[in-house]
Amino acid sequence: AGPRDWERSRRIKELTRGWYAKATEQEWVDDNEVGERVLLFVSEVEAKEWEGGGATLAATDGSVETNTGRMGAGYVFSDLNSHHHEPGNFEVGGEPASLRAEAAALVALLEEVPTDEELVVLIDSLGLLQIIRNWTRFDFSPHREVQEHLDVIEQVMARLWERTVKTTLVKVKSHSGIPLNELADEQAQVPEEGTAPVRFLPPEEEELIRVGEEQMGAKQVRLEIERRVRGIKWEELKTQETVTAKTLFTEGRGQQYFHRARTRLSHKCKRRMLQVLGGVFPCNMWRKRINVCEHEACVLCGKRDTYSHRVCSCSQMHDAITAGHDVAWKSLYELMIKHLPDNVNHWFDTTLSKVPMRDVVCQLGNAGKYKPDGVVESPHNQIIYLLEFTRTTDLWENSLDRASIRKRYKEGYKLMIEALRRARPGWKVHLVTFVLGDRGFFDEERWEANWKLLKLPEKEIKHFATLAVQLAHEVADDILQAYNGAVAAQNARTE
């Protein structure tokens, strides 16, 4: 966990320490009791023993849509309560996880009910109840699987501590016929787009939104940033007047694969991905725009410093950029060849003159010195495929097309194609180019056509495309790490 997470942990300890000070003994009365005002029943057997009495009875629940990553949360109240409260439903922001949605629902409920009103809450999340119990111990430390949700867990503890009368949290079995729990399950469904607020965004996303609103001036920046990495109704956002929206929300650029890829990234990589897609990556161009930097030049090469410059074109980062290309392509190539037909031959990153096609090698001439990223030979279909992979900026709408055209008309490829056609009369020779943007975007139509041309199983392209988006951001992180190291080394030399 980062320093910010551990600082939250210390604050939670401070919040919960008061329970021990007020308790009759300085330790647990039993395993079900937290302090003197909050009771937890964390098993089905124990739950049978609770009594609501005259307390307000409520239930909470959370949900996650696996295909979109959107989360919903809701809470309901019993009709028999003496106090009237309205049910609640909202969308939950942040990293998709049932724990986050369940915790958000409990926080919202505790905000709704006055602190001096006794409360009994039915919860079907054993994990959340165990966390509440564990996190009130003096030896508390956050487990790795919940570190990303500390911002919500902290609010749960704070709201419980604010309550001045007894609060009972009861574990119930989901979908077991308990009417109030079933109602909570229905109330927690992810709301339709635009019908409910998005709450509990992580602090870093809130900060990006704040900066984005100041910098980009768009009314729907909050919606834009929250949706951008989820692939939900992108067409509604294309009307935005920001450069980011106009270029990144063009149809057919691989947006449908972003959510699946995002779940595979590290927390650090996801945060940087959000900065890039939100148009607030802290390069010198952006820093100058918000008046925290006097110039927008790259400190290493002097050219305009942008995210794309750092990860794709800075002359001082040539080795790191090349390494990023090689790492990404090797992983994609290995996945691709698993699905090639059995009767084809293939060679990875091999100089054409060293490809073991004897009848061809002797006729290559100058073309033999070139090295494509891959060669696939299909004797049955009499086709040779030259594979090429390239990384480029994808900020502008025509960036991917321009990169593809540059490869197609590059002198080396023209020579190889002509030489192969002379050496194998009657055979077809195809140049198959995969262009991947530095933000993870690509031309879906072109990639699908390439996939079909290689006669690969149609259903497998989704795995290939998802891996490509993931690799785009992982290798970018590696290059940025090398860039920061080079800047630090240069600064050390000038001091």
N, C-alpha and C positions, 0 to 999 in steps of 0.2 A: 504494500500500500504506500501511496505517496504521503508526503508531510501533511497535506491537507486532510487526508483520511484519518491519520493518527491524531490530528488535532481535534477532529470531530469525536474520535473515540474518547479523548480526555474530557471533552465537554459532556458527553453522555455519562461518564463516571461521576462528574460533578452533579449532574441532575439526579442521579440515582442514589448518591451517597446519603441524601437527606432521609431516604426511607429507612436506612439502617439506624440513623441517629434517633429517629422517632419510634423505632420498634422496641418492644419490651426487652428483647435480647439482641445482641449484635450479630446475629446470624439467622439463618432461615428457621422459622417456626416449624415448617415442614416443607416438603418438596413442592407443594402446590401454592404456597403463599409468597408473594413478593411484597415485602414491607407490611404495613398495617392496613393499607387501603385498597390494594389491588390483589385480587385472587385469580389464580389461573388453574383451570382444570385441563390437563393436557393429554388425557386418554379417554376413551369411550366409557370405561368403567367409572372413572372419576366424574365424568360429565353427568352421570345419572344422579349424583348426589347434590347437585346445585339446586338452590331454590331462589327464584326470582323475587318472591314477596311482592312488595309494592314498587319495585324498581322498574324503570323503563326498559322494555325488552326490545332488542334490535338484532339485526344480522348483517354481516358484511361479506363481500365476495369480490374476487378479481378474475379477469380473463385475459388470455393472449391469443390473438389470431396467428396461427403458425404460418400461414401463407403470406401475410403482410407484415407481421411484427408489431401490429398495433395492439395496444392494451386498453382494456376498459375496467372500470371499478364502479361499485355501487353499494348502497346500503338501504335497508328498509326497516320499518318499525311495526310492532304488533298493533292491531286494531284495539286491543284491550288496554293499552297504556292510558294512564290518566292524563298524561301530557301529550299534546299533539305535535308531531314533527313531520315534515315532508321528506319523502325518500329522495335519494340523490343518485345521479349517474353522470360520469364524465370520462374523458379519455385521459390516459396516463402517459406522460412523456418519459423519455429515457430508454435505456437498454431493455429490450423485451425480456421479461422474466415474471413468472407467476408470483414470486415473492414480492416484487416491487408493486404489482397491481394489488395484492392482498393488503400490503402495508399502507398503500395510498388510500384504500377504502376505509381502513380503520382510522387513519388520521382525519379524513373528511368527516366521518361519523362523530369523532370526539370533538371536532370543531363545531358541529351542529348542536350537540347536547350541552346544556349549561353545566359548568363544573360542579355545582352544588346539587345536581340531580342524580340519584343513584341509577346505575346503569348495568345491565347484563347484556353481553354481546355474544352471539353465536358465531363462531368462526370455524370454517372447515380446513384451515391451513395449520397443520401441526407444526410445520417448520417455523412459521411466524411466532407462534406461542412459545416454542422452545428458544427462539432468539431473544424474545422479551425476557424470559426467565434467565437465560444465560448472561445476558448483557447487563444485568443488575448485580452481578458478582464483582467483588473487588479485583479479582484476577482476570476480569474481562479483557479480551482482545478480539477484534473482528476476524472472522474466518474469511479466507480468500474468496469463497463463492458469494459472499454478501458485501464485499468491499465496495462494489460499484453502486450499491443502494444505501450507503450510509446516510445520504442526505434525507431519505425518507424514514429510515429507522430512527434517526435522531429526532425527527418530528413526532414519531410514535411515543418515544420515551418522554419527550417534553410535554405532550398533551396529557399523558397519564399522570405525570407529576403535578400538573396544574389542578387536577381534580381534588376536591376537598371532601368527597364522600366515597363510599365503597363502589368500586368498579369491578365487575366479575367478567372474565373472559373465558368462554366455554368452548372446548373442542367438540365439534359435532361431525359426524360422518357425512360427506357430501353425497347427494342423490340417494338419500336413505329414507325419504318420505317425510322429513321434518318440514312442515309447511313454510315456516318463516325462512328457513335456509334455501328452500326451492325458489321462493320469491326473490331472495338476494341474488341467487344465481342468474335469474332472468334479468334483474336490474343491472347486473355487472357486465352485460354484453357490450361489446365495443359499439359506441354510438355511430350512427351514420355521419358521413363527412359533413362538418360544419354545423351540426345540430347541438353539440355540447363542447364546453371548453376543454383545452388540453392543459392538464395540471401536472405538477411535480416534475417539471423538466429539471435535469441535473444542473448544478450551478454553472458548469462550463458552457452549457447550451444557453442558459439564461444570459450569460455574459456575451456570447456570440450574437444573440438576438439584439441585445442592447446596442452593441457596437454596429451591428448590421443596420438597425433602424436609423442610427445617427449617420452612418456612412452612405447607405444605399437609398434612403428616403422612400422606401416602398411600404405601402400600408399593410401588405400581407407578408412581410419578412418573417414573422414568427411562424406562420403556416409554411412558408417556403423552406425554411431551414429544417423544421420538424419533419416535413414530408420528403425532402429531397433525397434522403438516403433510404426511403422505404418504397419508392416506385408506386405511389398511390395517386391516381388521377393527375398525372403530370400535365395533361392537356389543359387543366384549369389554370395552371400557373404560367402558361406560355404568354399570356397577355400582360405579364409584368413588364415594366419599362426599364428594368435594370439590365445591364450588359450580361450579368451572370445568368439571369433567367432566359434571355433571348438565345444565348448560345448553348446552355446546358439542357434546356427543355425541348430541344428539337426531337421529334419522334424518331424511333428506331435507332437509338444510340446505346442500347444495352441496359436501360434503366431497370428493366424487369429483373435483372440479376443482382442488383445492388443489395437488396436486403439479405439474400442468402449469403453473399460474399461478406457482408458486414458482420454477420454473426461469427465468422471465422477469424476475425482480426483481433489483435490485442487491444486492450482498453486505450493505450497510448495511440495506437494507429487509428482507432476509430475517432478519437478526439481530433487528430490532425486531419483526418478525412473530412470531418464536419467543418473544420476551418476552411479547407480548400473549396468544398462545395458551397459553403456559405459566402465565399468571396472575401474572407477576412484573414487569410493566411498572412502572418506578420513578416512579409518581405519588405525591402526598403521602399518599393513603390507604394505599398499600402501604408507604411509608416509615415512616409512623407505626406500622403493624402490627409492623414489625421493629425499632421503637424507635430510628430514626435521624432522626425528625422529630417535633416536638411537636404539630403540628396536621395535619388532613387537608383544610384549606380551600384552594381555588384562590387563588393570590396575586393574580390579576387581578380576579376577581369575588366571591370569598368563599364560593362554593358548594363542595360536596364535590368534591374533585379526584380524578377517575378518568380512565382512558384515554378512555372514551366521552365524558366531559364535555369534555375538551380538543378532541377532533376532531369533535364533533357539536353541542354545546349551549352552550359558554362564550359569554356575551353579548359579551365583549370580542374574540372571534374571529369575529364575524358575517361580516365581509367575506371572510376566508380560508375559512370553512366554505362560504359561498355559491360562492366561486370553485372550491372542490373539487367541489361538486355539478355546476357547469357543465362543468368539464373532463371529469369522468367521464361525464356524460350525453351530451356531444357525441361522444365517442369511441364510445360504445355505439350512439347513434343512427345515426352514419355506417356502422357495421357492419350494423345492422339494415336500413337502406334499400337496401343492395346486394342484398338477397334479396327485396324486395317485388316483387309482380307488375308487369309493365310497364304495365298499364292502371289504375294508382292514382296519386293525387296526394298529396303530403305537404309539410308545412310545419314547420319547426323553430323552437321557442321564439318563436312569433308571437302577438301579441294577437289574440283571436278576431275583432275587428271589422276587422282588416287582412288576414285570410285571404281570398284572391280567390275567394270563392263568393258571387256577387252576389245570388242569390236568398235567401241566408241572412243576409247582413250587415244588410240593411235591417230584419230582424225580430228582431234579437238583443236590443235594448233594453239594460238594465243588464248583461246577460251578456257584451256585447261588450268590456267593459273588462278581462276576465280573460284571462290568458295561460297556456295549458297548455304543457307541455314539448314537445309535438308534436301535430300533427293529421294523420291519414291519411284520405283520402276514396277509397272504392271505388265508383265509379258502377255498375260491372257488378253488384256484389252489393248495391248500395244500403245501404251501411254507412259510418258515420263513426266513427273511433276517436279518442278523446282520450287521448293518452299522458302519463303522469306518472311521473317518477322521483324517488325520495327516498332519502336516507341516514339511517340511524338506528342506535341501539345494537342489538346482537344478543346481548347477554349473557344476557338472560332468555329463557326458552322461548317466551313469547308476545309478545316485543318486535316481531317482524316482522308478526304479525297485527294488533297494535294500531296500528302505523304505517299499514298498509293500510286499516284501518277509518277512521282519522282522515281520510285522503285521500278515501275514498269518500263520507263524509258531510259533507265541507267545503262550506260554503254556496256558494262560487263554482262548484264542479263541479256541484252540483245545479241551479243556474241555467243553466249552459251546456247541460247535457243536456236540460233541459226546453225551452230556446229552440231548440235544433237539431231536436228532435222536432216542434215546432210548425212550424218553417220547412220541414221536409222530411217531410210526412206519408207514412207507409208505410216510411220509412227506419228502420234500427236505429242506435242510438247507444250505443257501448260505452266505458266508462272502463277503460283498460288501465294498471294500476299495477305498476311494477317497484320493489320495496323491497330495497335492498342494505344489509346490516349493516356496521358499521364494522370488523369483523374479517374481512369477506369472505363471511359466510354469507348465505343467502337461502332462500326457500321454493321448493324445486325444483318441487313440484307446481303451484304458482301460476304460476311462470315458464313451465313447459311448457304450461300451459293458455293463457296469454297468447300464446305463440308459435304455438300451433295456431289460436287465434282470429284472429290476424293473417294466417293462411294462409301462413306462412313454412316453408321446407324443414326438416323435422324434424331431419335430421342436422346442420344448422348451429347448433343451439342450444348445442352443446358449445363452439364457438368463442366465441359470445356470452357464455356463462357463465364461461368461463375468463378472458376479457378483463375481465369484471366483478370477479372476485376479484382480479386483478392491479391494476385501477384502485382498488379499495377500499383497498389498502395503499399505493399510490403517492400518492394524494391525501391519505391520512392522514399520510404523511411530510411532505408539503408544509405541511399545517396545523400539524403539530407543530413544524416549523422556524419558522413564523411565530409560534407560541406562545412558543417559547424566545426568539425575538427580542424579543417584547413584554415578557417577564419581565426580560430583560437591560436593556432600555430603562427599565423601571420602577425596577429596582435602581439604575441609574445616576442617575436623578433624585432618589432618596432619599439617596444618599451625599453 
